[in-house]
């Protein structure tokens, strides 16, 4: 089977859609049953059947947040120590969360086997801050290179729990961060690139910050395998981000040569216009 980036860039392939917010509101009243494998799978099948993304993307941070809501003792355990990395380390080590995610990936892969299955996770520097805020609401973590390096190692170990032959790739999401990636920070993600290479998964980075082109151009060819950005970068496999203005009638961006389009459907988009807008991306 072709790798994830090869399938994304195929000439007849449609866009990669992030429909979590939109379909979550439309089909589940904003309450996707992420902590129940059968319920989450039923929602994914319904959303995918309606919207037809070229990729089935499972949002691990969203699932982890729902897991914390149902497991307050885990949230308390994350707050037992104030070290920057401790909340994330505790979250990723939780055996219940690991088992649940493995079961969800296995069920999704079996049910939607015709499409590549991607685990979407915050990047190491993003997940450190997110987990710290979950443990200590309203408190901003001081994230340095040591914390990012440690986070990448813990995330790599966590990813070992996912079913090797079902997952096609990993997407590291930088969209919650205001500052663009540097080549130095990207190099700290190496443990994730290593485990992905071992399992033959491909890794992408979602980097919507407008000034990341220099970092992308300087990154080595194999780390990561592809990028999702606002502007394509030559000699790199890139997905171009469809702007919010597209959903209110704007023109879609040209599909990059050898690339693909990535579109996040706004949660408040009007259903009667979404399918019409999507037809222009196919």
Buried (B, 14 or more C-beta within 10 A) or exposed (E): EEBBBBBBBEEEBBBBBBBBBBBBBBBBEEEBBBBBBEBBBBBBBBBBEBBBBBBBBBBBBBBBBBBBEEBEEBBEBBBEEEEBBBBBBBBBBBEEBBEBBBBBBBBBBEBBEEBBBBBBBBBBBBBBBBBBBBBBEEEEBEBEEEBBBBBBBBBBBBBEBBBEEBBBBBBBBBBBBEEBBEEEBBBBBBBBBBBBBEBEBBBBBBBBBEEBBEBBEEBEEEBBBBBBBBBBBEEBBBBBBBBEEBBEEEEBBEBBEEBBBBBBBBBEBEEEEBEEBBEEBE
